Amino acid sequence: MKALLAVLLAGWSTCNVAQQSLPHPLTGERGDPARGRAIVADRQIGLCLLCHSGPFPEERLQGDLAPDLRGAGTRWTEGQLRLRIVDPMRLNPATMMPAYGRSDGLWRVAPAFRGRALLTPQQVEDVVAFLATLRD
């Protein structure tokens, strides 16, 4: 947990909210789009499809509360995607999207998730890599 916090804090030092970006990867390993797709579609890990829809024809039920993920790689840079995943409240304090990459300063957190991020830094990078491939 301390290692995760150190990585995130190092990333925050280079966070450019004016450009709505977290430009540097959270890990030394590039994200894997296939693992990222699996996280996004997984209803136990990412839970993304509760609110978002996207190019997942095998997933019968998809959300309509948040933007469609199709074209995410065209609309946002990897740094912008990373910030939206790690801490969307930096961009919109009233968002209902959870902060997948931080664990401090949050409210209404289930006891099982208190004190830990929802995704590891590598999982965040995997999701960023996948979303960056969505160009249509």
N, C-alpha and C positions, 0 to 999 in steps of 0.2 A: 504494500500500500504506500509506503514512504517513497519507493522508487517511482510509482505512478505519479504521485504528487510532485516529485522533483521534476519529472519530465513535463508535466502540464505547466508548472510554474516557469520552467525554462521557456516553454512555448509562449506563455503569456507575456514574457518580457519583450517578445517580438510581435505581439498581436497589434495589428493596425485596425482598430475599430472604425476609423475614418474611411478606410478602404474596405471595411467589413471582411477582413481576412485574417487568417492564422496561417501565414505563408510557409512556415517550415514544418516538415513532417514530425510527428511525435516520436517516431522510432527511426532506427538506422536502416530498417528493411522497407522496401517498397511494398505498398499494399497489393493484395492479390484480388483482382476483380471477381473471380469465381467464389472465393470465400466471402467477399463483400456482398455478393448477390444472395448467397445463402443466409447471411445475417439479416439482410433487409427482409427477405421472405419468411424468415423463421418467426413464428408467433410466440416463441418462448424467450428468444434472445433479443432481437431487434425490435419486434413489435411495430415496425414501420407501417405495415399495411393495415393497421387499425385505423390510421388517419389518412395515409397516402394511398394513391393508386399508382399503377405503373405497368411496365411491360412484363407482366407475370401471368400469362394465359392459364397456367396450371392452378393459380390461386383464385378460387371461386369468389370469395368475399374480400373486397378491398374498400378502403376508406374513401370518404369524399369531404373530410373536414380540412384537409391540408392540400397544398399544391400537388398535382400529378408529378411523379418523378420522371416521366418522359421528358427528355430535353434538358435535364438537370446539368449535364456536362456542357451544354451550350450556354445556358443562362448564367452559370457561376464557374469561377476558376476553382482549382483544387483547394486553394487557401480559403476561399469563401465557403466552399462546401465543408471544409474541416471546422471552421468556426461555427457554422450552423449546427453541426453535429455535436461538437464538444460543449458548446455553451450558447444556445440560441438566445438566451436571455440578454446576452451582451448586445444583441441587435434589436430585440423586442422584449422589454421587461414583462410584458403581459402575455407572452406566448404560452400556449399549453404544451408545446413540445418539450419533452424532458431533456435535460443536459446529460448527454451520454458519456461525457468525458470528465466530469467533475463531481465532487461529492460534498463540497462545503457551501454554506450559505443557501441551501435549498429548503423548501418548506413542503409540507404534506408528502413526506417520503415514507414509504412503507418500512416498517422495522427491519425487514430482511435486507433492505438496500441502504440503510443508514451507514454513513462512513465509507462507502465504496462507490466507485463509478459504475455505471451500467455496462460499459464496454471497456476493454483494455485498450491501451494506445494502439496496439497492432490491429485490433478489431476496427478501431476508428479509421485507421489507414486503409484497411481492406474495404470498408464501406465507401470511403472517399474514392478509392480506385475504381470501384464499380460504378458509382454515380457519375464519375467523369467520363465513363464510356457511353452514357445515355445521351446521345446527340440528336435524336429525332423528337 
